[in-house]
Amino acid sequence: MTVEALCQLPVRALAAPDAYLHMWVTSAFLVGPPERIFAAWDFRYSGSSFVLVKRRLGLGNYWRIGHEFLLTAIRGNLPRFRDHSLRSWLEVERTGRSVKPEAVRTLIERAGRGPYLELFGRRPVANWTVWGNEVPGDRQS
């Protein structure tokens, strides 16, 4: 999807008035587009990110990319994460293309109370509303 198409998604209407937003970005997408998307969805970047480190080398024209960033944005009046022991990185084995480890979902659940919404999900998940073209029936909870 283009940045403009992402900005047009109805996240502003779907998210609660007080909400955290966690968005995966690649290194090439780190500067510029996330701020536009956050603004379109009525969120502000919190200035913090989570790094997912993959043990096997990835691709890259310069550095061989072996990590991804999970940026955090907020809207409304939210306290800091409810679990203050969460570290900002996790090292995992590389899995399928674009598949994120379940441990990250668990960390997000520890960070803040639901309800939880995942855009571009691949499968139904208990206690989450999951939207994506690979999810049977499109929307599950």
Secondary structure, 3 states (H helix, E strand, C coil): CCHHHHHHCCHHHHCCCCEEEEEEECHHHCCCHHHHHHHHCCCEEEEEEEEEEECCCCCCCCCCCCEEEEEEEEECCCCCCCCCCCCCEEEECCCCCCCCCHHHHHHHHHHCCCCEEEECCCCCCCCEEEECCCCCCCEEC
